[in-house]
């Protein structure tokens, strides 16, 4: 008898891997494989993902009254 490894099961409810679109696995959630998880990590480390910022015209002078 082989024990069932829950880590290799698809995520419930089914979710697509954000990198390649294959079904995500519990083991690598939200990704389908270590490769896709590493691709995502590499994108973060290279600065591909960024949170947009905008310049504030007024600055931080709101406390003056």
C-alpha positions in Angstrom: 0.0 0.0 0.0 1.3 3.4 -1.0 0.3 6.3 1.2 -1.5 9.1 -0.7 0.5 12.3 -0.8 -1.9 15.2 -0.6 0.8 17.6 -1.7 0.6 16.3 -5.3 -3.2 16.8 -5.6 -4.8 19.7 -7.5 -5.9 22.7 -5.4 -9.6 22.7 -4.5 -11.4 24.6 -6.0 -9.3 24.3 -9.2 -7.1 27.3 -9.8 -4.9 27.9 -12.8 -1.1 28.5 -12.4 -0.5 32.2 -12.8 2.6 31.5 -14.9 1.6 28.8 -17.4 -2.1 28.2 -16.8 -1.9 24.5 -15.8 -3.9 23.3 -12.8 -2.2 24.4 -9.5 -1.0 21.7 -7.1 -1.3 21.8 -3.3 2.5 21.4 -3.0 3.3 24.5 -5.0 0.2 26.5 -4.4 -0.6 28.8 -6.3 1.7 27.3 -8.9 1.7 24.0 -10.7 5.4 23.2 -10.3 8.7 24.3 -8.7 9.7 25.6 -12.1 6.8 28.0 -12.2 7.4 29.0 -8.6 11.0 29.8 -9.4 10.0 31.8 -12.5 7.8 33.9 -10.3 10.5 34.4 -7.7 13.0 35.4 -10.4 10.5 38.0 -11.7 10.2 39.5 -8.2 14.0 39.5 -7.7 14.6 41.3 -11.0 12.0 43.9 -10.3 9.6 42.9 -13.1 6.7 43.2 -10.6 6.3 46.7 -9.2 3.6 48.5 -7.3 2.7 51.7 -9.1 3.3 54.9 -7.2 2.2 58.5 -7.9 3.8 61.7 -6.8 1.8 63.6 -4.2 1.6 67.3 -5.0 0.8 68.4 -1.4 3.5 66.3 0.4 3.3 65.5 4.1 2.4 69.1 5.3 -1.2 68.1 6.4 -0.4 68.7 10.1 0.1 72.5 9.6 -3.0 74.4 10.6 
